Amino acid sequence: MSSAIHHRLPLAGVLRLGRPSDIWFKPALSVVAAVAPPNLALLALGRLDLAMYTMAGSLCALYGHNRPYAARARALAWVVLGMVGGLAVALLAAALTANAVVLVTVGAVLAAVQKTVCDATRIGPPGNVVLTFISSASLFVPQTPGRIPGHLGLALAAGAWAWLVGMAPGLLRPHGPERRATAQALNAAAVYAGTRGTADGHSRARAACAAAIHAAWQSLLAAGTRPDRTRRALEQLLVRAEVALAAPADTDPARLRAWAGDLRGTGRIPRVQAPREAADELLGLAAEQALPPRSPWHRLAPLAPLAARTALGCALAGYAALALGVGRPYWALVTAASLYQANVSLTWNRGVQRVVGNLVGVLVFAALAPLAHLHPAALVLCCLALNFGAEALIGRNYWLGSVCVTPMALLITEFARAQNPAELITDRIADTLVGVLVGFVAAVAVTNRRAGDRLQQALTAAERARENAARLLAEPHPAPHALESARRSLAAALVDLRATADAAAGEWWQRALPEERVVLTEQSGHRTLAATVRRQGLVPQDRDEDPGRERDRDQGPGRTTEDIRP
């Protein structure tokens, strides 16, 4: 039976600033290093009007900073190809027609494709927004077929330079991303261990810990299969994080934090004794590789409602901007494209952040415009500074990053020719308000009833994974590889269940969610997960590592036999 779920539209907390990312400076410096040489070269040649095409490639340097370098090389290459492909479609459409309605329609379809592909591949921030900004803006630049190859060549050349910029840190810290992922898992495990598994907020901390550990294993998997001492050491640290997830009351949070701190920089990785009798190699990555990969259709099918929202919202926003006589309808289109998150509640939050950030951003532009108009070099330097500021601040809250993104986007329009600041500000405010309003209405109108279906599927998958692990635990001598694979499958299923439940909880106009079943499945799943860790002998028994812990490890404070039963 279907029932509408009533949601409040919160304002408190939407604009609250968070902690900056541990690597906030990496994308900030990378984008400056990627954008500066092409723009300065064009400045020297007196051809800043071509900067839009070089920036298409340069902005690819924003992607992939959390990925191991082997995976980053592939991801950045695909991002560059995707950027140039979208640019090619936009330039061809601009060369073939000047009909604004047709161009907005093409931009909306491109935005939907870009959103779907970015979400399906989990490319990470900045997601589809940069791709959509470049392709949408290019639709409304006068174009001829003969100039398209040259413009695409500029984008490809700048994209190749961005690829080199993105890969360059690997020369100094070849295992930097894996070290950071492992440190995040250890810190999350320390937070959960601090709750002893019973304090307020322990369920949320447990879910965050499980997600961080799963992400760290995936990072090691993406780094490649070649065995080395660094990967082995990181695997052993991750096993300790898994022990904390299974037995928080028996874990010292300070030691986990100390290990995480030691992973910063380029120092030596802490060497911890394997908590079980040594095999030639830990089974974590082998078990992950044994899991069948998901088909592309399995990833794309659940994103159909989100793609429909994006296409409809972007198209309607662009049409509304045209109806109001705004000269740059692609701003409204890009605003709508930037809104769409995993559910309607998060989309609302992003809409509030976008409006606030853009309104403050136009004030920053009004202050910078006189300086930028002094000389083309000042214009280029202002854009570089805003590029850095946007990436440095956006991790704290989207609206704060938008304060820099908005004036940067306005200044980019002046690369071809100086324009009236008052006109640009008026158009930007109008397009922001139109894009947010129309985009959010489209998000509400296009219901996502598949969110409930996905939650049911995630529940079924988690229950089956738990039953499989419990069956192996009941055997007298289960094969180590089988038990390890079952543990990995169960951990992944629990992480997916929590993410799916969170996404479904913020969706509107759907049937009531089985919240009690989700809680019970998570509880039983984590009990079984803990039992597999103990059965494999992963819990450390040496007193040197855990001094003073002589109590029964299966029944520490705050736990009962039920807590470790499969």
Disulfide bonds with the S-S distance in Angstrom:
none
